[in-house]
């Protein structure tokens, strides 16, 4: 019989990791993985938006000598209290600082987990330097998928997805030919309101929206999970990551969040990736790929697993998914407009400025206002992103 197994791996040197977004939810889970595998992973650079005190604690624990603080006031505060960091620590600030960290000569892999568009230039810088890029910020491919993927190809750099759904697809696709894929199916938990009657949605509060039944995530992503904007962004991201057509990327509701994605092949067979709903699984896979070692979390216990449920998605109940799929079909800058308008609308909802059901209204009005076009360069994408934010803000009233 032909063995399905690859040869046993030989001893590998420790991978040196730069972590952008070290103080957020993904960052915290990444640190758990690194702490569990210090014989295989070494943290050499860290960055955060503003929480320099937490960065200092991480730097001391891991003896990190390269630190980035994005916001100017926090950067100045960190520099003023440099004694909180290990001796000889280089503290850099702003976007230029994140780009510098992404290109550290000693780094092997850069994990980008900063929220929003801030991670775009650092991600491109990492690819240009030939680093492996572990991507947790889905906005990067939504905004600039064609530029990011072109850079990865041109620089022969590896791009490893950290989002649980895309990481699951990646695992299912390994060893298979591209033309053998019929479609991919991303699962969606349905968020905090999946079982609420439609009439209750008019009275949703931010506190309600932040009660995710399965995942512990930041506030913006948790709201996106409830509206299914998150799944729409993930479908767009998947199209770029795996080189698929729009109709090859689909989604299904799966309340248990145990099956993270499925791949259907041309022979009708389905492969699925299952694990508990913890980001440590995809993070560890991305950082240590292709090696597999003991995980941070306990695996699934099938003696206690009662059942797995799947439901079709009703796009009338989840208009954000409908809008995202529209943007996916027409391409151009439409996905960037969708992303920017959604960020503005979600922030307004969390600040009690607009009701929950106004989020898709703001996004749709912004999409209707901005003329779609095919961007020739990154500057055009970023300019459209800024314009979409301005338009969306004007639609909040």
C-alpha positions as CSV (number, residue, x, y, z in Angstrom):
1,X,0.0,0.0,0.0
2,X,1.2,3.5,-0.8
3,X,1.7,5.4,2.5
4,X,-0.3,8.6,2.9
5,X,2.3,10.0,5.3
6,X,5.2,12.3,4.5
7,X,8.6,11.4,5.9
8,X,9.3,12.2,9.5
9,X,10.5,15.8,10.0
10,X,14.1,16.4,11.0
11,X,15.1,18.8,13.7
12,X,14.3,22.4,12.8
13,X,15.8,25.6,14.1
14,X,13.5,27.8,16.1
15,X,11.3,30.1,14.0
16,X,11.7,33.7,14.9
17,X,8.4,35.5,15.0
18,X,7.4,39.2,14.7
19,X,3.9,39.8,16.2
20,X,2.0,42.9,15.1
21,X,-1.1,43.3,17.3
22,X,0.5,41.6,20.4
23,X,-2.0,43.0,22.9
24,X,-5.3,42.0,21.2
25,X,-7.2,38.8,21.2
26,X,-5.2,37.2,18.4
27,X,-2.0,38.4,20.0
28,X,-2.8,36.9,23.4
29,X,-3.6,33.6,21.8
30,X,-0.3,33.8,19.8
31,X,1.6,34.3,23.0
32,X,0.0,31.2,24.5
33,X,1.2,29.2,21.5
34,X,4.7,30.6,21.7
35,X,4.9,30.0,25.4
36,X,3.9,26.4,24.9
37,X,6.5,25.9,22.2
38,X,9.5,28.0,23.2
39,X,11.8,25.2,21.8
40,X,10.3,25.9,18.4
41,X,9.3,29.5,18.4
42,X,11.1,32.7,19.4
43,X,9.5,36.1,19.7
44,X,11.8,38.8,18.2
45,X,9.5,41.7,17.6
46,X,6.2,43.0,18.9
47,X,3.8,45.9,18.2
48,X,0.5,47.3,19.4
49,X,-1.6,50.3,18.7
50,X,-1.3,52.0,22.1
51,X,-1.0,49.6,25.0
52,X,2.7,50.1,25.6
53,X,2.6,48.9,29.2
54,X,1.4,45.5,28.1
55,X,4.1,45.5,25.4
56,X,6.7,46.2,28.0
57,X,5.6,43.2,30.0
58,X,5.7,40.9,27.0
59,X,9.1,42.3,26.0
60,X,10.4,41.5,29.5
61,X,8.9,38.0,29.5
62,X,10.3,37.1,26.1
63,X,13.4,39.3,26.1
64,X,12.2,41.1,22.9
65,X,14.4,44.0,21.8
66,X,12.3,45.3,18.9
67,X,9.0,47.0,19.9
68,X,6.6,49.1,17.9
69,X,3.9,51.5,19.2
70,X,1.6,52.8,16.5
71,X,-0.2,55.8,18.2
72,X,2.1,58.8,18.6
73,X,1.2,59.8,22.2
74,X,1.6,56.2,23.4
75,X,4.9,55.9,21.5
76,X,6.2,59.0,23.2
77,X,5.1,57.6,26.6
78,X,6.9,54.3,25.9
79,X,10.1,56.1,24.9
80,X,9.9,58.2,28.0
81,X,9.7,55.1,30.2
82,X,12.2,53.0,28.3
83,X,13.4,51.5,31.5
84,X,10.2,49.4,31.6
85,X,11.6,47.5,28.6
86,X,14.6,45.2,28.5
87,X,18.0,47.0,28.1
88,X,18.9,48.1,24.6
89,X,15.3,47.7,23.4
90,X,14.7,49.7,20.2
91,X,11.2,51.3,20.3
92,X,9.8,52.5,17.0
93,X,6.6,54.4,16.3
94,X,3.9,54.9,13.8
95,X,3.3,53.1,10.5
96,X,7.0,53.4,9.6
97,X,7.8,51.5,12.8
98,X,5.5,48.6,11.9
99,X,7.0,48.4,8.5
100,X,10.5,48.3,10.0
101,X,9.5,45.5,12.3
102,X,8.0,43.5,9.4
103,X,11.4,43.6,7.7
104,X,13.6,42.7,10.6
105,X,16.6,40.7,9.1
106,X,16.4,38.1,11.9
107,X,12.6,37.4,11.5
108,X,11.4,34.3,9.7
109,X,7.6,34.9,9.9
110,X,5.5,38.0,10.6
111,X,2.0,37.5,12.1
112,X,-0.2,40.5,11.2
113,X,-3.1,40.8,13.7
114,X,-3.7,44.5,13.8
115,X,-7.3,45.6,13.3
116,X,-8.4,47.4,10.1
117,X,-6.2,48.7,7.4
118,X,-3.2,49.5,9.5
119,X,-1.6,46.2,8.8
120,X,-1.6,46.6,5.0
121,X,1.7,48.3,4.4
122,X,3.5,46.1,7.1
123,X,2.1,43.0,5.4
124,X,3.4,44.1,2.0
125,X,6.7,45.0,3.5
126,X,7.1,41.5,5.0
127,X,6.3,39.9,1.7
128,X,8.8,42.2,-0.1
129,X,11.5,41.1,2.3
130,X,10.7,37.5,1.6
131,X,9.3,36.7,5.0
132,X,6.5,34.2,5.6
133,X,3.3,36.1,6.3
134,X,0.8,34.7,8.8
135,X,-2.3,36.8,8.1
136,X,-5.0,37.3,10.7
137,X,-6.3,40.7,9.5
138,X,-8.8,39.9,6.8
139,X,-9.2,43.5,5.8
140,X,-5.8,43.4,4.1
141,X,-6.9,41.0,1.4
142,X,-10.4,42.6,1.1
143,X,-8.7,46.0,0.3
144,X,-5.7,44.9,-1.7
145,X,-6.0,41.2,-2.5
146,X,-4.5,41.5,-6.0
147,X,-1.5,43.5,-4.8
148,X,-0.8,41.3,-1.8
149,X,-1.1,38.0,-3.8
150,X,1.0,39.5,-6.6
151,X,3.7,40.5,-4.1
152,X,3.7,37.0,-2.5
153,X,4.2,35.4,-5.9
154,X,6.9,37.9,-7.0
155,X,8.9,37.5,-3.8
156,X,8.3,33.7,-3.5
157,X,7.0,34.4,0.0
158,X,4.6,32.1,1.9
159,X,1.3,33.4,2.9
160,X,-0.4,31.4,5.7
161,X,-4.0,32.2,6.8
162,X,-4.7,32.5,10.5
163,X,-8.5,33.1,10.3
164,X,-10.0,29.8,11.5
165,X,-12.1,29.3,8.4
166,X,-9.3,30.0,5.9
167,X,-6.8,28.0,7.9
168,X,-9.3,25.1,7.8
169,X,-9.6,25.4,4.0
170,X,-5.8,25.6,3.7
171,X,-5.5,22.3,5.6
172,X,-8.2,20.6,3.5
173,X,-6.6,21.7,0.3
174,X,-3.0,20.5,1.0
175,X,-2.0,17.8,-1.4
176,X,-4.8,18.5,-3.9
177,X,-4.8,20.1,-7.3
178,X,-6.5,23.5,-7.8
179,X,-8.7,22.2,-10.6
180,X,-10.0,19.4,-8.4
181,X,-11.8,21.9,-6.2
182,X,-15.5,22.4,-6.9
183,X,-16.2,24.8,-4.0
184,X,-15.3,25.8,-0.5
185,X,-17.8,26.2,2.3
186,X,-17.0,28.5,5.2
187,X,-19.1,27.9,8.3
188,X,-20.7,30.7,10.3
189,X,-21.9,30.5,13.9
190,X,-24.7,33.0,13.2
191,X,-23.5,35.2,16.0
192,X,-25.4,36.5,19.1
193,X,-28.8,36.8,17.3
194,X,-29.0,33.6,15.2
195,X,-32.0,32.4,17.1
196,X,-33.7,35.7,17.8
197,X,-37.0,36.4,16.1
198,X,-36.6,39.1,13.5
199,X,-38.8,41.7,15.3
200,X,-36.4,41.7,18.3
201,X,-33.5,42.9,16.1
202,X,-34.8,46.4,16.2
203,X,-34.1,46.6,19.9
204,X,-30.6,45.1,19.9
205,X,-28.0,46.9,22.1
206,X,-24.2,46.8,21.9
207,X,-24.2,44.8,25.1
208,X,-26.4,42.2,23.4
209,X,-24.3,42.1,20.3
210,X,-21.1,41.4,22.3
211,X,-22.4,38.2,23.8
212,X,-21.0,35.7,21.3
213,X,-22.2,32.1,22.0
214,X,-18.9,30.4,21.0
215,X,-15.9,32.7,20.5
216,X,-14.1,35.2,22.6
217,X,-13.2,38.1,20.2
218,X,-12.8,41.8,20.1
219,X,-16.0,44.0,20.0
220,X,-15.8,44.9,16.3
221,X,-15.4,41.3,15.1
222,X,-18.1,40.2,17.5
223,X,-20.6,42.6,16.0
224,X,-19.5,41.5,12.5
225,X,-20.2,38.0,13.5
226,X,-23.7,38.9,14.4
227,X,-24.4,40.8,11.1
228,X,-22.5,38.2,9.1
229,X,-20.3,41.0,7.7
230,X,-17.5,39.0,9.0
231,X,-18.4,36.0,6.8
232,X,-18.8,38.3,3.8
233,X,-15.3,39.7,4.3
234,X,-14.0,36.1,4.7
235,X,-15.6,35.0,1.4
236,X,-13.8,37.9,-0.3
237,X,-10.6,37.0,1.4
238,X,-11.0,33.3,0.5
239,X,-11.5,34.2,-3.2
240,X,-8.1,35.9,-3.2
241,X,-6.3,33.4,-1.0
242,X,-7.3,30.3,-3.0
243,X,-7.7,31.8,-6.5
244,X,-11.4,30.8,-6.7
245,X,-14.4,32.2,-8.6
246,X,-17.2,34.0,-6.7
247,X,-19.6,31.0,-7.1
248,X,-17.0,28.6,-5.7
249,X,-17.1,30.4,-2.3
250,X,-20.1,29.7,-0.1
251,X,-21.2,29.7,3.5
252,X,-23.5,27.7,5.8
253,X,-24.7,28.3,9.4
254,X,-23.1,25.9,11.9
255,X,-24.1,26.9,15.4
256,X,-21.5,24.7,17.2
257,X,-18.4,26.3,15.6
258,X,-16.7,22.9,15.5
259,X,-16.5,22.4,11.7
260,X,-14.5,25.5,10.6
261,X,-14.7,24.9,6.8
262,X,-15.4,22.3,4.2
263,X,-13.9,21.7,0.7
264,X,-16.0,19.9,-1.9
265,X,-14.0,18.3,-4.7
266,X,-15.1,17.6,-8.3
267,X,-15.7,13.9,-7.4
268,X,-18.3,14.9,-4.9
269,X,-16.2,14.2,-1.8
270,X,-16.1,16.6,1.1
271,X,-13.2,17.2,3.4
272,X,-13.8,19.2,6.6
273,X,-11.5,20.5,9.4
274,X,-12.8,20.2,12.9
275,X,-11.4,21.5,16.2
276,X,-12.7,23.3,19.3
277,X,-13.5,27.0,18.8
278,X,-10.2,28.4,19.9
279,X,-7.8,30.6,17.8
280,X,-4.8,28.7,19.2
281,X,-5.4,25.9,16.7
282,X,-5.1,28.0,13.5
283,X,-2.3,30.2,15.0
284,X,-0.2,27.2,15.9
285,X,-0.8,25.6,12.5
286,X,0.3,28.8,10.7
287,X,3.4,29.4,12.9
288,X,4.7,25.9,12.8
289,X,3.6,24.8,9.4
290,X,4.3,22.1,8.1
291,X,5.1,20.7,11.5
292,X,2.4,19.3,13.8
293,X,3.0,19.1,17.5
294,X,0.9,18.9,20.7
295,X,-1.7,21.7,20.8
296,X,-2.3,24.3,23.6
297,X,-6.0,23.2,24.0
298,X,-7.6,19.9,24.6
299,X,-8.8,18.2,21.4
300,X,-12.4,17.4,20.7
301,X,-14.0,14.9,23.0
302,X,-16.4,12.8,20.9
303,X,-17.8,11.0,23.9
304,X,-19.3,14.4,24.8
305,X,-20.1,15.8,21.4
306,X,-23.8,15.5,20.8
307,X,-24.3,16.6,17.3
308,X,-23.3,19.0,14.5
309,X,-26.0,21.2,12.9
310,X,-25.9,23.0,9.6
311,X,-28.5,25.5,8.3
312,X,-28.7,27.4,5.0
313,X,-28.1,31.2,5.4
314,X,-31.1,33.5,4.9
315,X,-29.7,36.6,3.2
316,X,-32.9,38.5,3.9
317,X,-32.1,38.1,7.6
318,X,-28.4,38.9,7.0
319,X,-28.3,41.7,4.4
320,X,-24.6,42.3,5.1
321,X,-23.8,39.0,3.6
322,X,-25.8,39.8,0.5
323,X,-24.0,43.1,0.2
324,X,-20.6,41.5,0.6
325,X,-21.4,38.9,-2.1
326,X,-22.5,41.7,-4.4
327,X,-19.1,43.4,-3.9
328,X,-17.3,40.1,-4.4
329,X,-19.0,39.7,-7.8
330,X,-18.3,43.2,-9.1
331,X,-14.8,43.4,-7.7
332,X,-12.9,46.7,-8.1
333,X,-12.9,48.9,-5.1
334,X,-16.3,47.7,-4.0
335,X,-14.9,45.3,-1.3
336,X,-12.8,48.2,0.1
337,X,-15.9,50.4,0.3
338,X,-17.9,47.7,2.0
339,X,-15.1,47.2,4.6
340,X,-14.6,50.9,5.3
341,X,-18.4,51.7,5.6
342,X,-18.9,48.7,7.8
343,X,-16.1,49.8,10.2
344,X,-17.7,53.3,10.5
345,X,-21.2,51.9,11.0
346,X,-20.1,49.3,13.6
347,X,-18.2,51.9,15.5
348,X,-21.3,54.2,15.5
349,X,-23.5,51.3,16.7
350,X,-21.0,50.4,19.6
351,X,-21.1,54.1,20.5
352,X,-24.9,54.1,20.7
353,X,-25.1,56.5,17.7
354,X,-27.1,54.3,15.4
355,X,-29.4,51.2,15.9
356,X,-28.2,47.8,15.0
357,X,-30.4,47.5,11.9
358,X,-28.9,50.8,10.5
359,X,-25.5,49.1,9.9
360,X,-26.5,47.6,6.5
361,X,-28.3,50.8,5.5
362,X,-25.2,52.9,6.0
363,X,-23.1,50.3,4.1
364,X,-25.5,50.1,1.2
365,X,-25.9,53.8,0.9
366,X,-22.1,54.2,0.8
367,X,-21.8,51.6,-1.9
368,X,-24.5,53.3,-3.9
369,X,-22.7,56.7,-3.6
370,X,-19.1,55.7,-4.6
371,X,-18.5,54.7,-8.3
372,X,-16.8,51.4,-8.6
373,X,-13.5,51.1,-10.6
374,X,-10.5,48.8,-11.0
375,X,-7.7,50.3,-9.0
376,X,-4.3,50.6,-10.7
377,X,-2.3,50.9,-7.6
378,X,-2.4,50.8,-3.8
379,X,-2.8,54.6,-3.5
380,X,-6.1,54.4,-5.4
381,X,-7.4,51.8,-2.9
382,X,-6.3,53.8,0.1
383,X,-7.9,57.0,-1.3
384,X,-11.2,55.1,-1.9
385,X,-11.0,53.7,1.6
386,X,-10.8,57.3,3.0
387,X,-13.6,58.5,0.7
388,X,-15.8,55.6,1.8
389,X,-15.2,56.5,5.5
390,X,-16.2,60.1,4.8
391,X,-19.4,59.1,3.0
392,X,-20.4,56.5,5.6
393,X,-19.9,59.0,8.4
394,X,-22.2,61.4,6.5
395,X,-24.9,58.7,6.4
396,X,-25.0,58.1,10.1
397,X,-27.6,60.7,10.8
